[in-house]
Amino acid sequence: MTYHELKEQENQYVMNTYGRFDIALDHGNGAQLWDVEGKRYIDLTSGIGVCCLGYNNEKIIDAITTQAHKLMHVSNLFTTEPMVQAAKTLCTQTGMSKVFFSNSGAESNEGMIKLARKYSYDKYGEGRAEIVTLYNSFHGRTITTLKATGQDKFHQYFFPFTEGFAYANANDIDSVKAAVNGHTCAIMMELIQGEGGVLPLDPDFVHQVEALCRENDLLLLIDEVQTGIGRTGSLFCFQQYGIKPDVVSMAKGLGGGVPIGAVMAADTCDTVLGPGTHATTFGGTPMICAAANAVLSEVTQPEFLKSVTEKGEYLKAKILGFGSDKVKDVRGMGLMLGIVVDADARAALVKEIMDAGVLVLTAGTNAIRLLPPLSISYEEMDEALAVMQKVFCK
């Protein structure tokens, strides 16, 4: 089927909720993708950070296939080995205590919010349920996680939103302190604001927020939906910041391409969600957890994580080395990078790069976001860099 034939049927049968690029993808291998008409691309998006080990990864495919022949799904009324193994790996690799499995980043953040509110209710009763998040944050598309998102443009149409959120400025501890009051139960942050523009938080600020939480018995909630699973050069970004969160959410890369999320709690609050207080039908299903175990067996290796850091530094140095006045800066950590450009020039630059065979993303108002597969080769990076250099240096 040609692109135009496929697009015609999409327009007829699929809700128009996405501003899709004019590309219909068909298959992939490593960090390369081909569209339905045979055009090849170097992929610097990995499905917005999901396909962390690239496409056609045999280890993930074999894990899914083997488990599918045994059990694809059973309810959470039963125990399965893949679910227990995934939880064990996450806890032992991080020093966290227990895991709840979900299906997406938004669902993980919903679970994290529920845990924080119940922690406070159990200890202090009603009236202490507000969560402080940061302006420019993004936490999901459900009614509650939209309200948790600190961007007014998302607070439209779907009224009434879930109440109980206050907002503070990133990297401004006085703003956070002003937002905290007797009704606050937690502070929720992304350590790198991904959708907001690939904006890393200042380490001193993060440590000050952690201290504020400890002083006021507030849970420290860290949203690692985009930064987790090796993306920044450590299994989780919080490990590079040297903090001890109470709760961490994750999704995207955890399944290497299949839908899975998780909420991970420290021993400060690992018993808050007891039987009947939280659930999800597909959470921890064995086939999906088998994929997660395949991913974790790779991304927990020190040499693999070191390679992510090195590849990120390589990309950043090469892009800054273009010598183009169109490149204002490159920010981020590991293989989560944002090329800062003029806001009014970004759309044209992205189109040129993609037309030339390299897939990229956007973030915030002026960043071209790069989230390549963590397994991308230097040859694939060099090919993508050559394309970008031609575009930026025209």
Stockholm file with secondary structure:
# STOCKHOLM 1.0

chainA/1-394         MTYHELKEQENQYVMNTYGRFDIALDHGNGAQLWDVEGKRYIDLTSGIGVCCLGYNNEKIIDAITTQAHKLMHVSNLFTTEPMVQAAKTLCTQTGMSKVFFSNSGAESNEGMIKLARKYSYDKYGEGRAEIVTLYNSFHGRTITTLKATGQDKFHQYFFPFTEGFAYANANDIDSVKAAVNGHTCAIMMELIQGEGGVLPLDPDFVHQVEALCRENDLLLLIDEVQTGIGRTGSLFCFQQYGIKPDVVSMAKGLGGGVPIGAVMAADTCDTVLGPGTHATTFGGTPMICAAANAVLSEVTQPEFLKSVTEKGEYLKAKILGFGSDKVKDVRGMGLMLGIVVDADARAALVKEIMDAGVLVLTAGTNAIRLLPPLSISYEEMDEALAVMQKVFCK
#=GR chainA/1-394 SS CCHHHHHHHHHHHSCCCSCCCSCCEEEEEBTEEEETTCCEEEESSHHHHTCTTCBSCHHHHHHHHHHHHHCSCCCTTSCCHHHHHHHHHHHHHHTCCEEEEESSHHHHHHHHHHHHHHHHHHHHCTTCCEEEEEBTCCCCSSHHHHHHSBCGGGSSSSCSCCCCEEEECTTCHHHHHHHCCTTEEEEEECSEETTTTSEECCHHHHHHHHHHHHHHTCEEEEECTTTTTTTTSSSSTHHHHTCCCSEEEECGGGGTTSCCEEEEECTTSTTSSCTTTCCCTTTTCHHHHHHHHHHHHHHTSHHHHHHHHHHHHHHHHHHHTTCCTTCCEEEEETTEEEEECCHHHHHHHHHHHHHTTEECEEETTTEEEECCCTTCCHHHHHHHHHHHHHHHTC
#=GC SS_cons         CCHHHHHHHHHHHSCCCSCCCSCCEEEEEBTEEEETTCCEEEESSHHHHTCTTCBSCHHHHHHHHHHHHHCSCCCTTSCCHHHHHHHHHHHHHHTCCEEEEESSHHHHHHHHHHHHHHHHHHHHCTTCCEEEEEBTCCCCSSHHHHHHSBCGGGSSSSCSCCCCEEEECTTCHHHHHHHCCTTEEEEEECSEETTTTSEECCHHHHHHHHHHHHHHTCEEEEECTTTTTTTTSSSSTHHHHTCCCSEEEECGGGGTTSCCEEEEECTTSTTSSCTTTCCCTTTTCHHHHHHHHHHHHHHTSHHHHHHHHHHHHHHHHHHHTTCCTTCCEEEEETTEEEEECCHHHHHHHHHHHHHTTEECEEETTTEEEECCCTTCCHHHHHHHHHHHHHHHTC
//
